Amino acid sequence: MTPGEEIRLSIDGMGGDEGPEMVLPGLAVALVRCPNLKFDVFGDEATLVRRLADLPEVKAVTTVHPTTVSIPMDAKPSQALRMGRRDSSMWRALDAVKSGTSQACVSAGNTGALMAMAKFCLRPMPGVERPALAAIWPTVRGECIVLDVGATIGVETKSIVSNAVLGAAMARAVFGIPSPTVGLLNIGVEEVKGLEEVREAGQILRERNATDMRYTGFVEGDDIGRGLVDVVVTEGFSGNIALKTAEGTARQLAEYLRMSIGRTLRSRIGYLLMKPAFARLRDKMDPRKINGAVFLGLNGLTIKSHGGTDAEGFASAVELAHDMVRHGLLTQIRRDVATLKDEPELADAR
Amino acid sequence: MTPGEEIRLSIDGMGGDEGPEMVLPGLAVALVRCPNLKFDVFGDEATLVRRLADLPEVKAVTTVHPTTVSIPMDAKPSQALRMGRRDSSMWRALDAVKSGTSQACVSAGNTGALMAMAKFCLRPMPGVERPALAAIWPTVRGECIVLDVGATIGVETKSIVSNAVLGAAMARAVFGIPSPTVGLLNIGVEEVKGLEEVREAGQILRERNATDMRYTGFVEGDDIGRGLVDVVVTEGFSGNIALKTAEGTARQLAEYLRMSIGRTLRSRIGYLLMKPAFARLRDKMDPRKINGAVFLGLNGLTIKSHGGTDAEGFASAVELAHDMVRHGLLTQIRRDVATLKDEPELADAR
C-alpha cells in the first residue's frame, strides 16, 4: 500500500465515556495528520449529524450509519452480545470490517464487550484459540509491543506461545524488524521462577527456534521501559496491571515535576528557559499519545481506545488503525499464524 | 518504644550481588540517620573484619558473627534450605530474630530463598497460611502499602483476605491511620471483572465490615500512584510485575528528563536555575529511596532489600527495619491476625 492511498475506517461513534462529543473531534485531529482517511461512523443519527455540522472537514469524508443501540460502558460481555448483536454501533462498526467495506474498526467502548463482539463477528484465525490485545509501549530505546494487556483472564501455555507469534508478526509489520526479539514477562529472570504456564511456554519457544523471531527468555517489569526486547508477552491479568501501573507512574511523575517547578521564583525562571525541553518531555510522557491497543488473531483489524480518553487520545487510536492498515498487519499475521498450526509441541501443551 | 531507644538488627552480610562491599557501607549510611541502631552482622569473618576497618563508626556498634555458607543469588528455595539451614549468613540472621537477640532481620539475598528460610525459621502466625511481601509505594498524596509483591505464586481467596488484614495492620502501625482504606488490585473497577479469587475475596472483605479497615473495592494499576487507598492488595505474581514496572517507568522518565535537558544552551541555563527543584524531584523518583519490602505474617520481622542495590538503597531497607520496630508493627499485626482465625467465611473460602 502506498502512503497516500485512501484508508477507510469504521468508527463506533457511541463508544467511550463521552461518546460522539469525544469521538468526532478525535476524527478531526486524526484527519490533520492522516488526510487519506475516510470514515464510516455508526451511532445515533441526530447526535452525529448535529456534531458533524461543526466539523466540516470530518463531515466531508464521513458516512453516517444510524444505529439504535449503544453498549453501556459497564455491560458484561454476555449482556453486550445479547443486547447489541446486529443493531449496536459497536457491532455494526465491526461488521463493516467483516464485510470488507472498512479496513479496520476503532472503538472506545468497553473492552470486554468489544472483545466478545469482535471474536463473535470477525472470528479467530485458524490456529488461534484466544485473540490478544496488544499495546505499543514507549521505551528509552524507542517502542516495544506488549501483549496481552487485558482481554483475557487465566493463563494457558498455548495462548502465551500464540501471543508470542502474534506479537512478533506485529513487530515485523510495525517496526520493520525481520526477526524481532521476544521476551516473556515473569517475576524473575531465573528459569526456576514464575507461573508454570509461563515457564512451559518459555520452554516451547526456546525449542521452537523460529527464524522469524528471537526468543530471549524471561524479562521483568522494569525491562519493558528499558526496551530490552521488541515484544513482551504476558498473560492478560498481569499485562493489564503492568500497563495501567506504568500509565499511573507516568502521570504521578508528571505531577511531581509540576510540583517541583512551582516553588520558587528562581525555578520558575529556569522553567521558562527550559520550556521547549519540557514540551518534548511532556510529549513523551503523555499517556494519550500511546492510546490504542490492537486486537490480534482475528480475521480483521480492531483497535481499542481508552474509554476515558479525550479527542487527542482517540485520534492516537485512529492513527494507530491507519498505521496497522498501511503496514499490512493482517497479511503478516495470517502468514505467521499458519505456521503455528503444524507444530506438534503445541498440540500437547495445555 | 521511645525514638532514641536502642534498636538491634541482624544483618545478612553476604546477601546481594555485591555482598559485604555494599552491605557494610549501607549500614554506615543508615547509622547517620538512625544513630540508635546496633548491628549483628553474619558472614565471612575475614571479609567483614577487613571492610569494617574502614568504617569505624559501624565497627563500634557491630558484632561480627562468622558463618561459612552464603546462599547464591540464583539458588532455588529448596536448594537454599538444604545448603543453608543453620550455617548460612541468611539463616543465622533470621535465627537471631527468632531467639530474640535481634528485633528485625535485613537481607539483600535472593527473595525466594529468604522467604523459604524465614517461613521455616520464624513460622507463620496462627491464622496466616502464606506470609506476604509488602512494599511501601510513593504516591502523589504520600505513600501507600502494596502487598503481595512477589513472594508467592498462585492466588487463593484466603491469602488475599489475610493480606488485606496484614496490610491494614501495617498501615495503622506505619502511617498511624486508625482505619486505613484497602483496595484490591484488579483489571477493572466493575464487579464483573477479574480473577475469580480476587472477586471472591472482595465479596468477603465487603461483608466482613471490619472497623479497623475500610474496604473500598477494586482499584486498577493506575490508582496505586494516585494514592487512592492506603493499602493495595494483590496476588504475588501481578503485584511483583506492577512493582517492577513502576520502578522501570520511573527510571525511563528520569532518562527522558536527562535527554530533554541536555539539548540546548538555553535549557542548560534553565537547568542550572532549576537545580534545587530537580534535586527534590530526583529524590522522589529515586527507586533506591523506596528499597525494602517487609515480610508480613511471620513471628518476627524480616526486611528484604533488592539484590542489585547499592549502599544508599540498602540503607533505606535498614531504615525501614528501624521504623517497623519503632512502630511496634509485630504487636499490631499479631492482634489483628488473631481476629482472622474466628471468621466463618474464611473457613469456607478456597
Interface residues (C-beta under 8 A of the other chain):
Chain A: D74 K76 T111 G112 P138 T139 V140 G150 I153 G154 L185 I187 G188 E190 V192 K193 G194 L195 E220 G221 D222 D223 I224 G225 R226 T234 G236 F237 S238 N240 I241 A242 L243 K244 T245 A246 E247 G248 T249 A250 R251 Q252 L253 E255 Y256 L257 S260 I261 R263 T264 R266 S267 I269 G270 Y271 L272 L273 M274 K275 P276 A277 F278 R280 L281 K284 M285
Chain B: D74 K76 T111 G112 P138 T139 V140 G150 I153 G154 L185 I187 G188 E190 V192 K193 G194 L195 E220 G221 D222 D223 I224 G225 R226 T234 G236 F237 S238 N240 I241 A242 L243 K244 T245 A246 E247 G248 T249 A250 R251 Q252 L253 E255 Y256 L257 S260 I261 R263 T264 R266 S267 I269 G270 Y271 L272 L273 M274 K275 P276 A277 F278 R280 L281 K284 M285
